[in-house]
């Protein structure tokens, strides 16, 4: 295929020379020469670099295959020893930046970034001036049209019928002008068509090799971030279950009949993990081991804290802090999650009251509500009772309802949303993936904010896709916040899109209540 591309490139250059040689006059010759220069630029800065990328990704795949042949537990450790991994300057620079970030993340024990953050279609498009290159075929067509007009003007200006000789000369001049117009327009169309085809073919060939390289890299070197997170969660679940199996069994819990004294769900037919975890979870609730951390939300322009999201944590008496990925799936599977949610919600309300009593000015704290919660209890009534019990104004609480709840239980969710907003609460649609079409199937959504999950916008789905989401949100008069901000690049893109509020590990990880309280104390000068 590369040989065919090179042959087509040579064909374009030879074709330009032939068109110049057969140009009928000086004007046509000038236009053809300009078109040749434009075509040559398209080949030089568009087609040839794209072919280099094409070959570089082939080289990358070959280097991964060679690294796999080395007897080692880490393919990545072999790859980082390869100088000029792609043998292409731009890609090698991007890959070195990626290596530096991976090294820093390994030292910090973080989830490793996806290589698509550094090497993707959008970045390569910018690096290879695709925005300019794609305009060149249109430029050639435009030159052909310009030549057409000039040829016609030349022909028309020479028209005169005062004598027979002048009439004959006029006809000859007009025909000459028409010849210029015809020749330049045909030449422009031909060169434009051929150059456009070459640009598209080479770019699509390169993208195919890019996809093959990324597949090979994710499969054999560093998995995607989502795959790493799922692996970590499975590994952590296994470790926690193994540790819990060694602990003394809770005599107050019976797999056959629930907690002694009643009140716990029946456990018949549960998986082994659930049978081990549920007694510990129930005992943890009794011992008040379940707490909440707060992940700060920031004004993205001023970087000041504008709010927080309450996230449940399990501070196990013997195992220490247990990840929600371990116990949340168990509680969701048996419907007991609503009990834990109500427990945490009340803890949040009590903490807000404590802050007010201390003279602090609380920022709004968001709590998460699921479809299960809405179908199980009257959410609006619950929070109305919390406001009365703890004497807190509704502006200090933000209710975040998952997008999944809106889609699967829209009638109940919309009724709950209406009641909450009537009581003075702000409602957020959480986990928005940017798909307005799905939301359009639900009538009368009145959520105050859509909370965009940035995990849906990794790799090639970045700036242009984000801009589209925010532009559409403005047209629909919807406010959009962001969650999952993991890098400076994402923060910069959000600012360009006009996003005013966001949260994520790049800005701050979830922190203990006392640490968040110190932030508020500093903000209020207390």
Buried (B, 14 or more C-beta within 10 A) or exposed (E): EEEEBEEBBEEBBEBBEEBBEEBBBEBBBBBBBBBBEBBBBBBEBBBBBBBBBBBBBBBBBEBBEEBBEEEEEEBBEBBBEBEBBBBBEBBBEBBEEBBEBBEEEEEEEBBBBBBBBBBBBBBBBEBBEBEEBBEBBEBBBBBBBBBBEBBBEBBEEBBEEEEEEBEEBBBEBBEBBBBBBBBBBBBBBBBBEBBBEBBEBBBEBBBEBBEBBBEBBBEBBBBBBEBBBEEEBEEBBEEBBEBBEEBEEBEBBBBEEBBEEEEBBEBEEBEEBBBBBBBBBBBBBEEEBBBBBBBBBBEBEEEEBBBBBBBBBBBBEEBEEBBBBBBBBBBBEBEBBBBBBBBBBBBBBEBBBBBBEEEBEBBBBBBBBBBBBBBBBEBBEBBBEBBEEBEBEBEBBBBBBBBEBBBEBBEBBBBBBBBBBEBEBBBBBBBBBBEBEEBEEBEEBEBBBBBBBBBBBBBBBBBEBBBEBBEEBEEEEBBBBBBBBBBEBBBEBBEEBBBBBBBBBBBBEBBBBEEBBEBBBEEEEE
